[in-house]
Amino acid sequence: MLGENFHGLATRSLGALALAAGLIAGSIPLAAAATPASSVAPVAREASVTVASELSIDLPARVRTTANLNLRTGPSTAYSVLLSVPKGTSVPVLGRASSGWYKVSYSGRTGYVSDYYVVAANVRTLDSLNLRTGTSTSYRILITIPKGTTVPAYARASNGWYKVSYDGFTGWVSGTYVTTYPKPPSAPLYSGPNRTSRVVLTFDDCPRTLNEYKAAIDYAASANIGLVLAPTGDCIASYKSRYGVDLPSLARAKGQWVINHSISHPDLRPLSCQQAGAQLSGTGVHTNFGRPPYGAVDGSVRCGYDSRGMAMWIWTRDTEDWDVKSKSITISRASAAVPGDTVLMHMQWYGFSPDSLRQIKANLANRGIGVCRAYRGSDGAGSIVRTSVKLPSSLPC
């Protein structure tokens, strides 16, 4: 069944076409429109703004201009114009400023364009989807685009519908059933990107204190243990508010990996695809792997992760530390892991401490089993290296 009809969420307003027409026309203020560089007073300073040093999974790889658009030296109309990028041009994204403007490259020049006049250059369908002549389900169907197809996008109407092309046809698709996120990496549901015989120790939820968190990740780095942490968005926001620290950043600096675990840890199954996707954004970790709360998965949950470009990674061995609340039992259960296992524990219980990590590693080593190692670059040698926001398809354990 087609996505727009199956979920029954698509807009049916005939007035949307007029809104879309206004968008396509590309009527924009003079300050942002393409004007001769000589008519714009140059700014004799380089842009001094915060730009993501690494592309987030939330950023499209490329954007397409919806109007003739100035490429500027900085992320506002106060900066001088380098050149004009023609309407309909697809340009690579290099980053995004805190103002929302995209840092892009065009014709050998690098600068900034207003995010208001660009659209993701490509979108991917989350369901089999009708391509229509207009921006609601009242318009005629041209063709059906299969689920998982990536198509070029040219504009986005005010009701969220995208103008796209497929198989020689150009029309509109509901924005509810497309995503600008990349295709999730391919990995087994339970063992994730660990394709080695080493055991991965993973910890969900939220640490009890900042000192305990730092002690655990510091020890893991010193003992050459590579943990996988899955903090909730609420936890991350709380520590930022209270201490001004970013838990994922602290862990990555110690060669540890961080994945998504939703914002508030609900069972995602009762939610729609869109609602599940929303739980994976916001204050949560924005990366390409995530752990569904409670390990609960159904079609809607799969769609939610797919909509955010994330693969799901559950676990193969559950210590149930939240239930037993025992340090010795938790250590014993984690130490019983077999090669390639993903072990589930939680940051607020007894496995998340230097002494517990030490014992688990030693117990596994006595059985000839290694744990995933802290990240030291592609060659696995030298000093600790900060891990990337996005996990590799094969974890360098």
MOMOJO-V607119 format. One record per run of one state. SS is the DSSP state (h for helix, s for strand, l for the rest). FROM is the first residue (numbers start at 1). TO is the last residue. If there is no record, write none. Layout:
ss: (SS;SS)
from: (FROM;FROM)
to: (TO;TO)
This chain:
ss: (l;h;l;h;l;s;l;h;l;s;l;s;l;s;l;s;l;s;l;s;l;s;l;h;s;l;s;l;s;l;s;l;s;l;s;l;s;l;h;s;l;s;l;s;l;s;l;h;l;s;l;h;l;h;l;s;l;s;l;h;l;h;l;s;l;h;l;h;l;s;l;s;l;h;l;h;l;s;l;h;l;s;l)
from: (1;3;7;16;26;33;34;37;40;51;52;62;66;69;73;81;86;90;98;102;107;109;114;115;118;121;122;126;129;133;141;146;150;157;162;167;169;174;175;178;180;188;189;192;193;199;206;210;223;228;232;233;244;247;254;257;259;260;261;268;271;273;280;289;291;293;296;299;308;311;313;317;319;321;325;327;336;342;347;354;367;371;372)
to: (2;6;15;25;32;33;36;39;50;51;61;65;68;72;80;85;89;97;101;106;108;113;114;117;120;121;125;128;132;140;145;149;156;161;166;168;173;174;177;179;187;188;191;192;198;205;209;222;227;231;232;243;246;253;256;258;259;260;267;270;272;279;288;290;292;295;298;307;310;312;316;318;320;324;326;335;341;346;353;366;370;371;397)
